[in-house]
């Protein structure tokens, strides 16, 4: 695990995707719960247990499940039951989980990393070396929930998507951005008007696009993002670009 091939970041279904103006809502979204705060995870370095776990599952399609399991196991003694730790890890925001993964790698295998990225101009692979300590791993505090008014006077309350939601999303194997957004809206919608959750995807699928867009925009405004990238220059053609640093791919090279 000393060398990895960087790949594209997994698309965030609630990422900023529209060049047009955001949907107009009756009033701006507001937080309805206290800040989560930044969790401090008592991680231990990886052992042979975790090395075997990664080797066995590195080709699994659900990389989020493996990353969550890896962190959970490193919250308990080697070989111990990690049931409670799994629940804790799945409750993290994705940015929090990814920051913890980088910290885990650093304490387990050291600060220096060698990586390979493909030049988008000529296609040649470029070798780069960098230190994990140079990565900006700070994660902004985020509220537990947000509220947005839609369709005149309907108040929708949503919680922020978590590492567990990401794991379930990949398990669902949905093709298409709209399907994934429907799935995540159903999981994160806590209340819609007088109706309390949980909600099925059929409910969020049936909402007007203006309503869906307003709820998505409310989440986008408060979701922290661990946006890591590396400045790279190709030694062959001289092309310079910013290569995304995908944390799961970094841990699970193929």
Phi, psi and omega in degrees: 000028179267346179228144182215156176254118182291149178223177180295146176293145175294129183301136174272114182301339178253020177287167182284115188239350187253133175276339181285174178297145178295157182300142179280133178237162186295326176207153185294153178296152178224156177281144182236014177209161183295161178299145179295325190078162181266118184290142175255111184265127179280069183284149170248160178296155178292150177237188177300330177303313183285326177298318178293323178299312181296318180297321182288326189243010185299335181265003178296145180292327183271084181292332179295321180298317180292318179297319178296317180295320180299313178297317182300317181294331180274007172262356179231165177300154181306127178082357182280164178295127184249022184302308181295324180294325177299317179299319180296315181294318181295339179277350179289149167292155184301319179297321178294317179297316182293322177297321178294324178297318179296318178297321179296317180297319182295317181287339183269323188231005178099175189275327188277140180228137170253134185222160177234133176228150179269132178291126180290346182270313184245349178085355179288149176277137181244128177274131177226148175238138177206167179255135179298331181295344180275350181283139177281095186263006180291134180245123181295144176295148183224152178287160176292319184217160173231155179233138178222142179267128181230159176050043174092297185216013179272125179261122178253130179246129181230147170263163181281143177297146184241177175298328176293321176297319178298318178298315180292325178297315179292325178296328181290339177060041184277134176261125178109136182297320182297319178298318181293322179291321176301315181298313183289324176298319179296321181287327186263347180285120182265318180211142177227102185065234179272357184266130179261149177286176010282157181244147175271156177305331179300327180291309182289333176295328183275357179285148177299149181301323179299321179291312179302314181297322179295319179292319178297317179298323179298320178290318181303324185292334187244349182288123175289149182228124176272082187270092183259137177209160182235134174282124185230142173235128181288129181286339183274311185250351178083003180292136178247137180204171178255115183265128178292142178255103183269114187298311179302318180294328178296322180281332189237061181294146180256000000 
